Amino acid sequence: MTAVDVYNLQNEKVSEVELRDEVFDVPIKEHVVHQVIVSQLCRYRSGTAASKSRSEVRASGSKLWRQKGTGRARVGSASSPTRRGGGVAFGPTPHDYVHRVAKKVRKAAVRMVLTDKVHAEQLIVVDNFSLPEIKTKEFVAVMKNFNVYKALIVTHDKIQNLEKSSRNVPWVKVMRYQGLNAYDILKYDHLFLEQSAIGEIEEALIS
């Protein structure tokens, strides 16, 4: 097991905690992490771009002029893609960009990025993230105590004072352990884990 220090909000060491090697010290396979990250980003795409084909354009079904005798080229439907106001040929249609990845692969990717944070010394364990009041200034002061910018904070339960104090800070994201994912861990430079959430994370990623 890997032992890491546990700090309070004043960045003072208060104890140590052991991390299970099955979660925080595994071989890192970049292609697995890449596959999972691409899958997550694909889910954010709306896929709602659309255009009307010639069959969807509202236009008269009759010929615009007679076939012969006018000296002009013959013409068919007014909704033809070659005419102004007509339909679009091979235009975009609503599309589902979801790229599904097996659950065990997603879990493996989370274990790998957690391992990367440990090896890079960017994982910080805090005993408790309870703030005395809802105040952004105090929350920013806590982040300055750790000299951290761009951080992901993972808690065990909903901490209202923390979530409301940090919601106006664009470089910080707070989530509960149930929503932990590979993309958010990689997106932020540092990862804060509440000590009480570690056991739940380990259980979820091993089972």
Secondary structure by P-SEA (a helix, b strand, c coil): cbbbbbbcccccccbbbbbbcccccccccaaaaaaaaaaaaaaaccccbbbbcccccccccccccccccccccccccccccccccbbbccccccccccccccaaaaaaaaaaaaaaaaaaccbbbbcccccccccaaaaaaaaaaacccbbbbbbccccaaaaaaccccccbbbbccccccaaaaaaccbbbbcccaaaaaaaaaac
